[in-house]
Every structure is written in structure tokens, then in C-alpha cells.
């Protein structure tokens, strides 16, 4: 295998790290307790920008932050969830209207 192929094969195996909600909160707590963000970043070998992003998400979403599997809870996700709910409720409403009309005509 050539050197170039070996590098490509080695980099293809690397996976993106994921962090649990508890870990992210622990990192943020350490900063709030008085450690500098740069110090915590070096200690845990995490990018300073990553920690900034986590702190921003926690401020913005509070208890909904770090919802699961490393994905942030976003306003877009909430909008999608509500749109699905509206669709479901609209279908149920239409069904009940038709059922009510059918029962009224039979009476």
C-alpha cells in the first residue's frame, strides 16, 4: 500500500467523538466554578469553540439542551414536532366530523 493510501485508510477509520449530556454539563460546571475555559479545554482535550457552543446551547435551551445522542435541541426540531402534531390533530378532527355527520344522518 502506498503512503497516500495508508493515510487515507487511517483517516477513514476515525470517528467523530460524541459526548454525553452529563459530560457536557460537568465541563460547563467546572468553568462556572472558576476554571478558565481554555484550562478546561486543555484538560479534556476539547476545542475551545466546542465548549463555547455547549455553553451557548445551555443558555438558550436550558433543560432541553443536549437532548440526546449529541444532537442539540433546536427551534427547528420543535417546529417540526408541532407541525406533525397539527397534522395528526387535523386528521383526527376531520375523521370525527365525518363520523358525527354519519351518526346524525342515521338518526
C-alpha positions, 0 to 999 in steps of 0.5 A, a space after each residue: 500500500 502506498 503512503 497516500 493510501 495508508 493515510 487515507 485508510 487511517 483517516 477513514 477509520 476515525 470517528 467523530 467523538 460524541 459526548 454525553 449530556 452529563 459530560 457536557 454539563 460537568 465541563 460547563 460546571 467546572 468553568 462556572 466554578 472558576 476554571 478558565 475555559 481554555 484550562 478546561 479545554 486543555 484538560 479534556 482535550 476539547 476545542 475551545 469553540 466546542 465548549 463555547 457552543 455547549 455553553 451557548 446551547 445551555 443558555 438558550 435551551 436550558 433543560 432541553 439542551 443536549 437532548 440526546 445522542 449529541 444532537 442539540 435541541 433546536 427551534 427547528 426540531 420543535 417546529 417540526 414536532 408541532 407541525 406533525 402534531 397539527 397534522 395528526 390533530 387535523 386528521 383526527 378532527 376531520 375523521 370525527 366530523 365525518 363520523 358525527 355527520 354519519 351518526 346524525 344522518 342515521 338518526 
